[in-house]
Amino acid sequence: MLKQWLSHLETVHRAKTREEREAIYRFRYRIYFEEFGRELGSPDHDRQWVRDEDDEEATSTLLYTGSIDNITGTVRLRHWAAGAVPEHDVHELSMERIPDIEQRNTGEIGRLMVRRSMRGKIIISSLLRASYEIFAGETGTDLVFCYCSPGLVRYYQQLAMRPFGGRLVNAPDGMMVPLVSVLSDRGYYRQMRSLLTPLVRRFFGPGKRPILDIEPYRPLFAVGATGIEFEPDRVWQQVEASLLNEVPGRPRSILDVLPRKAAQKLAASGQVLDVEDGTLVTRKGFCERELYMVLDGCFEATDNGRTLRRMHSGDLFGEIAFLNPEARRTASVIARGKGRVLVLRGRAIDKLMVSDQSLGDTLRDALLRLEGQRLETSSTALAEVA
C-alpha cells in the first residue's frame, strides 16, 4: 500500500540555490497576497515576494513541487534540537505547555500552499510526505507544531495535528489556532485516517526510532482543555446556553429564524473558541468565508481605525465575505475584552444549504437581510466620520 501511494506522488525538490528560494518567495506572493489578500509573511510589494528572516535561517528547509519556472506548491519546515528553540517561537507556538519540551527535538511546518488549479490533487500529499520524511528521518523530530485559521482546524486534524490549549496566535490576518503532532503516535494517525499513517511504522518501532510515550501529553488533548470545542453536542450546549435562552433586552440571534433542529444542525457543524482581549479575529481585505457568532463578550468592527459597530451576544459577523464571490472581509474585527465565538466554516454551511433546501433558503434570506443592514450602517458610519 505504501509503495503504491509513493509511486503516484509528485517529485518534491529542496530549494538549495538563491534562484530557487526567490522563485518560492514570488510564488508565495501570488498565492498569499494576490489571491488571499494575506499580510502573513510580510509581503514585499516592490519585489512582489513573501519572505521573512526565518526563511534564511540554517534551521529552515524550503520544499517545492514543479519547476523553478513553474512552481505548483511549496512548504517551509523549521527544526530545532532539544532546548534550542528561540524564545519567540516558544511563546508564539505555546511550546511551554508541553511538559518535557526541553528534551524534545521540535519542528514547525508552515507556508504550505498549492496553486489554485492543483488543489485537491496529489501536490499536497507529496509535500506532506516529504515533510514527514525529513522531520522523522533526517532531523529526528519528535513534535511538529503549526498554526492555522479556525476554519481550517478540522482539515489539519485529518493530518494528525491536534489542538492542545495553546494561546491563539495573533497573526496579521487574524487569530490562528496552534496545533501539535506527535510524529510517532500511530494510533492517533490511524484514528484520524491521516494520509501519513503508513509512514509512522516506517520510521518508528522496534529497530527504528523509539515511540514517544504520549501519556504526559494526554491532559493537553482532553475534552475541555484545548480552548476550542468541536464535539457537536457540547458545541450545541454552549450555543443554547448563550443564545437561545430568553433573556430580557437581549437581541435575537440569526439562529432564531431557523427551526430548532435546523439551528442545532447548523451550530453543531461549527466550533466554539475562547478569545482573549485585544485579539484580532479577522482583518479587512483577508479572503475567508467563515461566519462568526458572538456567544459572550464584546467585539468591535473597524475600518482604518474607525469604529463601525460593536457586537455582543447573538450578533453575527462575516456574512458579507461569505456571500461575496471574492470572499474578502470588508472590516476588521477585534475582541474588546475576553469573549467566546461560534465559528461556522464556510464549506460546512455550503453543504448544509445544499443538503437541506429549506434551511438553505431561510438562512440565505436572513444573511442577505443582515448584509444589507450592515452595508447601510457601515456607509453611514464612514460618512459621519469623514
C-alpha positions as CSV (number, residue, x, y, z in Angstrom):
1,M,0.0,0.0,0.0
2,L,2.8,2.4,0.9
3,K,4.8,1.6,-2.3
4,Q,1.7,2.2,-4.4
5,W,0.9,5.5,-2.7
6,L,4.5,6.7,-3.0
7,S,4.7,5.8,-6.7
8,H,1.9,8.2,-7.6
9,L,3.3,11.3,-5.8
10,E,4.9,14.3,-7.4
11,T,8.6,14.9,-7.1
12,V,9.4,17.3,-4.3
13,H,12.5,19.5,-4.6
14,R,14.6,21.0,-1.8
15,A,15.5,24.7,-2.5
16,K,19.3,24.9,-2.5
17,T,20.0,27.9,-4.6
18,R,19.2,31.6,-4.3
19,E,17.2,31.3,-7.6
20,E,15.0,28.5,-6.2
21,R,14.3,30.4,-2.9
22,E,13.4,33.6,-4.7
23,A,11.1,31.7,-7.1
24,I,9.3,30.3,-4.0
25,Y,9.0,33.8,-2.5
26,R,7.4,35.1,-5.7
27,F,5.0,32.1,-5.8
28,R,4.0,32.9,-2.2
29,Y,3.2,36.4,-3.2
30,R,0.8,35.2,-5.9
31,I,-1.0,32.9,-3.5
32,Y,-0.8,34.7,-0.2
33,F,-1.2,38.3,-1.3
34,E,-2.7,38.4,-4.7
35,E,-5.2,35.6,-4.2
36,F,-6.0,35.7,-0.5
37,G,-5.0,39.2,0.5
38,R,-2.8,38.0,3.3
39,E,-0.3,40.0,5.3
40,L,1.3,37.0,6.9
41,G,4.9,36.7,5.9
42,S,5.5,40.4,5.4
43,P,4.8,40.8,1.6
44,D,7.3,42.9,-0.2
45,H,5.3,44.7,-2.9
46,D,8.3,46.2,-4.7
47,R,9.9,42.7,-5.3
48,Q,6.5,41.0,-5.3
49,W,7.5,38.3,-3.0
50,V,6.7,37.0,0.5
51,R,9.9,36.4,2.6
52,D,10.8,36.8,6.3
53,E,14.0,36.3,8.3
54,D,13.1,32.8,9.3
55,D,13.3,31.7,5.6
56,E,17.1,32.3,5.6
57,E,17.9,30.6,8.9
58,A,20.0,27.4,8.8
59,T,17.2,25.7,10.7
60,S,14.7,26.2,7.8
61,T,14.1,24.0,4.8
62,L,12.1,25.1,1.8
63,L,10.4,22.5,-0.4
64,Y,8.5,22.9,-3.7
65,T,6.9,20.9,-6.5
66,G,7.0,21.7,-10.2
67,S,10.0,23.6,-11.6
68,I,11.8,26.8,-10.7
69,D,9.9,28.4,-13.6
70,N,6.6,26.8,-12.8
71,I,6.1,26.1,-9.1
72,T,2.9,24.3,-8.2
73,G,3.2,24.0,-4.4
74,T,5.6,24.8,-1.5
75,V,6.1,24.4,2.2
76,R,8.6,25.6,4.8
77,L,10.0,23.4,7.5
78,R,11.8,24.6,10.6
79,H,13.6,22.3,13.0
80,W,15.4,22.7,16.3
81,A,17.4,20.4,18.6
82,A,16.2,19.9,22.1
83,G,16.4,23.1,24.1
84,A,17.4,25.2,21.1
85,V,14.1,26.8,20.1
86,P,14.2,30.6,20.1
87,E,12.3,32.2,22.9
88,H,10.0,34.0,20.4
89,D,8.9,30.7,18.8
90,V,8.4,29.0,22.2
91,H,6.0,31.7,23.1
92,E,4.2,32.1,19.8
93,L,3.6,28.3,19.5
94,S,2.9,27.9,23.2
95,M,5.6,25.2,23.4
96,E,6.0,25.7,27.1
97,R,2.7,23.8,27.6
98,I,4.4,20.6,26.6
99,P,5.8,19.1,29.9
100,D,9.1,17.8,28.5
101,I,9.7,20.2,25.7
102,E,13.3,20.9,26.7
103,Q,14.1,17.2,26.0
104,R,12.4,17.0,22.6
105,N,13.5,17.8,19.1
106,T,10.9,20.0,17.6
107,G,9.8,21.4,14.3
108,E,7.3,23.7,12.7
109,I,5.5,23.3,9.4
110,G,4.2,26.4,7.7
111,R,3.8,28.5,4.5
112,L,2.0,25.5,3.0
113,M,0.3,26.5,-0.3
114,V,-0.7,25.0,-3.6
115,R,-1.6,26.6,-6.9
116,R,-5.4,27.1,-7.3
117,S,-5.7,24.7,-10.3
118,M,-3.8,22.0,-8.4
119,R,-5.7,22.0,-5.1
120,G,-7.4,18.8,-4.1
121,K,-4.9,16.8,-6.1
122,I,-1.7,15.0,-5.3
123,I,0.5,18.0,-4.7
124,I,-0.5,18.4,-1.0
125,S,0.1,14.7,-0.3
126,S,3.6,15.0,-2.0
127,L,4.6,18.0,0.1
128,L,3.4,16.5,3.4
129,R,5.0,13.1,2.7
130,A,8.4,14.8,2.0
131,S,7.9,16.9,5.2
132,Y,7.2,13.9,7.4
133,E,10.2,12.0,6.0
134,I,12.6,15.0,6.7
135,F,11.2,15.5,10.2
136,A,11.0,11.8,11.2
137,G,14.1,10.7,9.3
138,E,16.7,13.4,8.8
139,T,16.2,15.8,11.8
140,G,14.9,13.2,14.4
141,T,12.0,15.5,15.3
142,D,9.6,14.3,18.0
143,L,6.9,17.0,17.9
144,V,5.8,19.2,15.0
145,F,3.9,22.5,15.6
146,C,1.9,24.7,13.3
147,Y,-0.9,27.2,13.4
148,C,-3.9,27.8,11.1
149,S,-7.1,29.8,10.9
150,P,-10.1,28.4,13.0
151,G,-11.9,27.3,9.8
152,L,-9.0,25.0,8.8
153,V,-8.5,23.3,12.1
154,R,-10.6,20.3,11.1
155,Y,-8.6,19.8,7.9
156,Y,-5.3,19.9,9.9
157,Q,-6.7,17.4,12.3
158,Q,-7.0,15.0,9.4
159,L,-3.2,15.3,9.1
160,A,-3.0,14.3,12.8
161,M,-2.3,17.8,14.1
162,R,-4.1,18.4,17.4
163,P,-5.2,21.5,19.4
164,F,-3.5,21.4,22.8
165,G,-4.8,24.6,24.6
166,G,-2.1,26.9,23.4
167,R,-2.6,30.6,23.1
168,L,-4.2,31.9,20.0
169,V,-1.5,33.3,17.6
170,N,-2.1,36.9,16.9
171,A,-1.2,36.8,13.2
172,P,-1.5,39.9,10.9
173,D,-4.6,38.4,9.2
174,G,-6.4,37.4,12.3
175,M,-6.4,34.8,15.1
176,M,-4.8,31.4,14.4
177,V,-5.0,28.2,16.4
178,P,-1.8,26.4,17.5
179,L,-1.6,22.7,16.8
180,V,0.9,19.9,17.5
181,S,1.6,16.5,16.1
182,V,3.4,13.6,17.9
183,L,5.1,12.0,14.9
184,S,5.3,8.5,16.5
185,D,1.6,8.4,17.6
186,R,0.4,5.9,15.1
187,G,-2.8,5.3,17.0
188,Y,-3.9,8.9,16.5
189,Y,-2.8,9.0,12.9
190,R,-5.0,5.9,12.3
191,Q,-7.9,7.4,14.2
192,M,-7.8,10.5,12.1
193,R,-7.3,8.4,8.9
194,S,-4.3,10.6,8.1
195,L,-2.8,10.0,4.7
196,L,0.6,9.9,6.5
197,T,-0.3,6.9,8.7
198,P,1.8,4.4,6.6
199,L,4.9,6.4,7.3
200,V,4.7,6.2,11.1
201,R,5.6,2.5,11.1
202,R,8.3,3.1,8.5
203,F,10.2,5.4,11.0
204,F,9.1,4.3,14.5
205,G,9.0,1.0,16.3
206,P,11.4,-1.9,17.1
207,G,14.7,-1.5,15.5
208,K,13.8,2.1,14.5
209,R,13.2,5.3,16.3
210,P,11.6,4.8,19.7
211,I,7.9,5.6,20.1
212,L,7.3,8.5,22.3
213,D,5.2,8.0,25.4
214,I,2.2,10.3,25.0
215,E,0.7,9.8,28.5
216,P,2.3,13.0,29.8
217,Y,0.5,14.9,26.9
218,R,-3.0,13.5,27.3
219,P,-4.2,16.2,29.7
220,L,-3.4,18.7,26.9
221,F,-5.7,16.9,24.5
222,A,-8.5,16.2,26.9
223,V,-12.1,17.4,26.3
224,G,-12.3,21.0,27.6
225,A,-8.6,21.5,27.8
226,T,-7.9,22.8,24.3
227,G,-9.7,26.1,24.4
228,I,-11.6,25.1,21.3
229,E,-14.7,22.9,21.3
230,F,-15.6,20.6,18.3
231,E,-17.8,17.9,19.8
232,P,-21.3,18.6,18.3
233,D,-23.3,18.1,21.5
234,R,-21.0,20.2,23.6
235,V,-21.0,23.0,20.9
236,W,-24.8,23.0,20.9
237,Q,-25.0,23.1,24.7
238,Q,-22.8,26.2,24.7
239,V,-24.7,27.9,21.9
240,E,-28.0,27.1,23.5
241,A,-26.9,28.4,26.9
242,S,-25.6,31.7,25.4
243,L,-28.1,32.4,22.7
244,L,-31.3,30.5,22.9
245,N,-32.4,31.1,26.5
246,E,-34.8,34.0,26.9
247,V,-33.0,37.0,28.4
248,P,-34.9,40.3,28.6
249,G,-33.4,43.0,26.5
250,R,-31.0,40.8,24.6
251,P,-31.3,40.8,20.8
252,R,-32.3,37.7,18.9
253,S,-29.6,35.8,17.0
254,I,-29.9,34.7,13.5
255,L,-30.4,31.1,14.7
256,D,-33.8,32.2,16.0
257,V,-35.1,32.5,12.4
258,L,-34.5,28.7,11.9
259,P,-36.4,25.8,13.2
260,R,-34.8,24.4,16.3
261,K,-33.5,21.2,14.6
262,A,-32.1,23.3,11.8
263,A,-30.4,25.7,14.2
264,Q,-28.9,22.8,16.1
265,K,-27.6,21.2,12.9
266,L,-26.0,24.4,11.8
267,A,-24.5,25.3,15.2
268,A,-23.2,21.8,15.8
269,S,-21.3,21.9,12.5
270,G,-19.1,24.7,13.9
271,Q,-16.7,25.1,16.8
272,V,-16.5,27.3,19.9
273,L,-13.4,29.3,20.5
274,D,-12.3,31.3,23.6
275,V,-10.8,34.7,22.7
276,E,-8.6,37.0,24.7
277,D,-8.9,40.7,25.0
278,G,-7.3,42.6,22.0
279,T,-7.4,39.6,19.7
280,L,-7.7,40.4,16.0
281,V,-10.3,38.0,14.9
282,T,-10.1,38.8,11.2
283,R,-8.7,41.6,9.1
284,K,-10.2,43.8,6.4
285,G,-9.1,42.6,2.9
286,F,-8.4,39.0,4.0
287,C,-10.1,36.3,2.0
288,E,-12.1,34.0,4.3
289,R,-15.7,32.7,4.2
290,E,-16.2,31.6,7.8
291,L,-19.1,33.1,9.8
292,Y,-18.6,34.2,13.4
293,M,-21.3,34.4,16.0
294,V,-20.7,36.1,19.3
295,L,-21.6,33.9,22.3
296,D,-20.0,36.1,25.0
297,G,-18.1,39.4,25.2
298,C,-17.8,42.5,23.0
299,F,-16.3,42.6,19.5
300,E,-15.7,45.7,17.6
301,A,-15.8,46.1,13.8
302,T,-13.4,48.7,12.4
303,D,-12.3,50.2,9.1
304,N,-9.0,52.0,9.0
305,G,-9.2,52.8,12.7
306,R,-12.9,54.0,12.6
307,T,-15.4,52.1,14.7
308,L,-18.3,50.8,12.6
309,R,-20.2,48.9,15.3
310,R,-19.9,46.9,18.5
311,M,-21.2,43.4,18.6
312,H,-22.4,41.3,21.6
313,S,-24.1,38.0,22.4
314,G,-26.1,36.8,19.4
315,D,-24.5,39.1,16.8
316,L,-23.1,37.6,13.6
317,F,-20.3,38.9,11.5
318,G,-18.6,37.7,8.3
319,E,-21.7,37.4,6.3
320,I,-20.6,39.9,3.6
321,A,-17.5,37.9,2.7
322,F,-19.4,34.6,2.9
323,L,-22.0,35.9,0.3
324,N,-19.4,37.7,-1.9
325,P,-17.7,35.6,-4.6
326,E,-14.4,37.3,-3.8
327,A,-14.8,36.4,-0.1
328,R,-12.9,39.5,1.1
329,R,-13.5,40.9,4.6
330,T,-14.9,44.4,4.5
331,A,-13.9,45.3,8.1
332,S,-11.5,44.2,10.8
333,V,-12.9,42.7,14.0
334,I,-11.2,43.0,17.4
335,A,-12.1,41.5,20.8
336,R,-12.8,44.1,23.4
337,G,-12.3,42.0,26.5
338,K,-12.5,38.2,26.8
339,G,-15.1,36.5,24.8
340,R,-16.3,33.4,23.0
341,V,-17.3,33.0,19.4
342,L,-19.0,30.2,17.4
343,V,-17.0,29.7,14.2
344,L,-19.1,28.3,11.3
345,R,-17.0,27.0,8.5
346,G,-17.9,28.3,5.0
347,R,-17.7,24.8,3.4
348,A,-19.8,23.2,6.1
349,I,-22.5,25.8,5.7
350,D,-22.5,25.3,1.9
351,K,-23.0,21.6,2.4
352,L,-25.9,22.1,4.8
353,M,-27.6,24.6,2.5
354,V,-27.3,22.1,-0.4
355,S,-28.5,19.1,1.6
356,D,-31.4,20.9,3.2
357,Q,-33.0,23.3,0.7
358,S,-35.5,24.8,3.1
359,L,-32.7,25.5,5.6
360,G,-30.6,26.9,2.8
361,D,-33.3,29.3,1.6
362,T,-34.2,30.5,5.1
363,L,-30.5,31.1,6.0
364,R,-29.6,32.8,2.8
365,D,-32.5,35.2,3.1
366,A,-31.5,36.0,6.7
367,L,-27.9,36.6,5.7
368,L,-28.9,38.8,2.7
369,R,-31.0,40.9,5.0
370,L,-28.2,41.2,7.5
371,E,-25.7,42.1,4.7
372,G,-28.0,44.9,3.6
373,Q,-28.3,46.3,7.1
374,R,-24.5,46.1,7.6
375,L,-23.6,47.8,4.3
376,E,-26.1,50.6,5.1
377,T,-24.8,51.0,8.6
378,S,-21.1,51.0,7.5
379,S,-21.7,53.6,4.9
380,T,-23.5,55.8,7.4
381,A,-20.7,55.4,10.0
382,L,-18.0,56.3,7.5
383,A,-19.9,59.3,6.2
384,E,-20.3,60.6,9.7
385,V,-16.6,60.3,10.4
386,A,-15.5,61.8,7.1
